[in-house]
Amino acid sequence: MSKPKHLFMNVFLLFFFLFLSTSLCQNSEADKKGARTLYLIRHGEYNIDDERDAFVGKELTPLGVAQARLLSTRLKSMSVEFNSLISSTMTRARQTAMVINQEFPKLDLIQDSLIYECTPPTWREDVMEDESESELNNCKENIEKAFKKYFVPSPDQKDRHDLIVCHGNVIRYLVTKVLNVETMSWLQMSITNCSLTIVRIKPDGKMKLDTFSDYGHIPENMRTFTGGDKESKALVVPSSK
């Protein structure tokens, strides 16, 4: 081969490999995803004696509002820039999210009907007998859809921090999914009102439960939770003896 042709071939191969290398790097960068951290929040205490529909009535009690404010202060103290604020469509979750929104006014409050409170299937026969098969299946289907929707890596290379305000049954079921255990075991956990459950989703999709039902921001005498003693903890001046 003559020198000019040899030189031309070398230059051609050099540019070809440079182009190929650049393309591969660009594709690699495009495929990279960031981590996502989900902050699952159970709503504050609410008026269980309210006979109105849970999407209209059953509002937060004064104690529930106070719990939400304590949680908001906890979130504000974190060195985290939150990207979104999502709540269930039920009143008690929506109002809890509204309290949080006051501390984070730049976030738009988004409501999602997939995460409203319901009862998924469980081993407890006393619980199952009060639910119809269609209600149990619909509940499970909604939470499974929510899991696929939210429990994914960040869509780009930037890490995300998302606040999701929902309900005890929903959070406990989601935690069984994160731990990859039998979902019917969700009722084996107790969860505190306005507690924090934090899940980290790595760029490769693997998940880690960072904390469950963390209520360190709530004094014990203001704590209410599933399976509690139902002792009245109203925010009132005690009567004189």
C-alpha positions in Angstrom: 0.0 0.0 0.0 1.3 3.5 -0.9 2.1 5.9 1.8 -0.7 8.4 1.0 -3.3 5.5 1.1 -1.8 4.2 4.3 -1.9 7.6 5.9 -5.5 8.1 4.8 -6.5 4.7 6.3 -4.8 5.6 9.6 -6.6 8.9 9.8 -9.9 7.3 8.9 -9.5 4.7 11.6 -8.5 7.3 14.1 -11.6 9.4 13.5 -13.8 6.3 13.4 -12.7 5.1 16.8 -13.0 8.7 18.2 -16.6 8.9 17.0 -17.4 5.4 18.4 -15.8 6.3 21.7 -17.8 9.5 21.9 -21.1 7.8 21.1 -20.6 5.1 23.7 -19.8 7.7 26.3 -22.9 9.7 25.4 -25.0 6.6 25.6 -23.5 5.7 28.9 -24.2 9.1 30.3 -27.8 9.0 29.1 -28.3 5.6 30.7 -27.1 6.9 34.1 -29.8 7.4 36.8 -29.7 9.1 40.2 -30.9 7.7 43.5 -34.3 8.4 44.8 -35.2 8.7 48.5 -38.8 8.4 49.5 -40.1 9.8 52.8 -43.3 8.0 53.6 -45.4 9.9 56.1 -48.4 8.6 58.0 -51.0 11.3 58.5 -51.7 12.9 61.9 -54.4 11.9 64.4 -57.9 12.5 63.0 -61.4 12.5 64.3 -62.5 8.9 64.1 -66.0 9.8 65.5 -66.8 11.9 62.4 -69.4 10.0 60.5 -68.8 11.8 57.2 -67.0 10.2 54.3 -63.2 10.1 54.8 -62.6 12.1 51.6 -64.7 15.0 53.0 -64.7 14.6 56.8 -62.6 12.9 59.4 -60.3 15.9 59.7 -57.2 16.2 61.8 -57.6 16.9 65.5 -55.7 19.7 67.2 -53.2 17.0 68.3 -53.0 15.7 64.7 -52.1 19.2 63.5 -49.5 19.5 66.3 -48.0 16.2 65.2 -47.8 17.4 61.6 -46.1 20.6 62.7 -43.5 18.7 64.7 -42.8 16.6 61.7 -42.5 19.6 59.5 -39.9 21.0 61.8 -38.0 17.7 61.6 -38.1 17.8 57.8 -37.0 21.4 57.7 -34.0 20.6 59.9 -32.7 18.0 57.4 -30.1 19.2 54.9 -32.2 18.0 52.1 -33.8 19.7 49.1 -37.1 18.0 48.6 -38.4 17.7 45.0 -42.1 16.8 45.4 -44.9 16.6 47.9 -47.6 14.0 47.3 -50.6 13.1 49.4 -53.5 10.7 49.4 -56.9 12.1 48.4 -58.3 11.5 51.9 -58.9 14.5 54.2 -56.5 13.5 57.0 -53.6 12.9 54.6 -54.3 16.0 52.6 -54.5 18.2 55.7 -51.2 16.7 57.0 -49.6 17.5 53.7 -51.0 21.1 53.8 -49.3 21.6 57.1 -46.0 20.4 55.7 -46.5 22.6 52.6 -46.4 25.6 54.8 -42.8 24.9 55.6 -42.1 24.1 51.9 -44.1 26.6 49.9 -42.2 26.1 46.7 -43.5 22.5 46.4 -46.8 21.9 44.6 -49.0 19.6 46.6 -50.1 16.7 44.3 -52.9 14.3 45.3 -52.9 10.7 44.2 -55.9 8.3 44.6 -53.6 5.2 44.4 -52.5 5.7 48.0 -55.7 6.4 49.9 -56.3 4.1 52.9 -57.6 0.6 52.4 -57.2 -2.9 53.7 -55.0 -5.2 51.7 -55.2 -9.0 52.2 -53.7 -10.3 55.5 -53.5 -13.5 57.5 -55.8 -12.0 60.2 -59.2 -13.6 59.7 -60.9 -11.1 62.0 -59.8 -8.3 59.7 -60.5 -10.1 56.5 -64.1 -11.0 57.4 -65.0 -7.3 57.5 -63.8 -6.8 53.9 -65.2 -8.0 50.6 -63.0 -9.8 48.1 -63.4 -7.0 45.6 -62.3 -4.4 48.1 -59.3 -6.4 49.1 -58.3 -7.0 45.5 -58.8 -3.3 44.6 -56.7 -2.2 47.5 -53.9 -4.5 46.6 -54.0 -3.5 43.0 -53.8 0.2 43.8 -50.9 -0.1 46.2 -49.0 -2.3 43.7 -49.5 0.4 41.0 -48.2 3.0 43.5 -45.2 0.9 44.2 -44.3 0.6 40.5 -44.9 4.3 40.1 -42.8 5.7 42.9 -40.3 3.0 43.9 -38.0 3.6 41.0 -34.6 5.4 40.6 -34.5 9.0 39.7 -35.3 9.5 36.0 -32.0 11.4 35.5 -28.6 11.7 37.0 -29.8 14.0 39.8 -30.8 12.5 43.1 -34.4 13.0 44.2 -36.1 13.4 47.6 -39.9 12.9 47.5 -42.4 13.4 50.3 -45.4 11.0 50.2 -48.1 11.5 52.8 -50.5 8.6 53.1 -51.7 5.9 55.5 -50.6 3.2 57.9 -51.9 0.2 55.9 -50.5 1.6 52.7 -47.0 2.3 54.1 -46.8 -1.1 55.9 -47.7 -3.0 52.7 -45.1 -1.0 50.7 -42.5 -1.8 53.3 -43.1 -5.6 52.8 -42.5 -5.0 49.1 -39.2 -3.2 49.8 -38.1 -6.0 52.1 -39.2 -8.6 49.6 -41.3 -10.6 52.2 -44.8 -11.9 52.1 -47.1 -8.9 51.6 -49.8 -10.5 53.9 -47.5 -9.8 56.8 -48.1 -6.1 56.7 -50.3 -6.2 59.8 -47.3 -7.4 61.9 -46.1 -3.9 62.1 -47.3 -0.9 64.1 -46.9 2.6 62.8 -47.1 6.0 64.5 -49.0 9.0 63.3 -46.8 11.5 61.5 -43.9 9.1 61.7 -41.2 8.9 59.0 -40.5 5.8 57.0 -37.5 6.3 54.6 -36.7 4.1 51.6 -33.7 4.6 49.3 -33.8 3.4 45.7 -30.4 3.1 44.2 -29.7 3.9 40.5 -29.7 0.2 39.7 -33.2 -0.2 41.3 -32.1 -2.0 44.5 -33.9 -0.7 47.6 -32.9 -0.2 51.2 -35.2 0.5 54.1 -33.5 3.2 56.0 -35.9 3.7 58.8 -39.5 2.6 59.7 -42.0 4.6 61.7 -39.4 6.9 63.1 -41.2 9.3 65.6 -38.2 10.8 67.3 -39.7 14.3 66.7 -42.9 13.5 68.6 -42.9 13.4 72.5 -44.2 10.2 73.9 -47.2 12.0 75.5 -48.2 13.2 72.0 -47.7 9.9 70.3 -50.6 8.0 68.8 -50.2 4.8 66.8 -51.9 1.6 65.5 -52.4 -0.8 68.3 -52.1 1.9 70.9 -54.1 2.1 74.1 -56.5 4.7 72.7 -55.8 6.9 75.7 -57.2 10.4 75.1 -54.4 12.8 74.4 -56.3 16.0 73.6 -54.5 19.3 73.6 -56.5 20.9 76.4 -55.7 22.5 79.8 -56.0 19.8 82.5 -58.9 20.3 84.9 -58.0 21.4 88.4 -58.3 18.9 91.2 
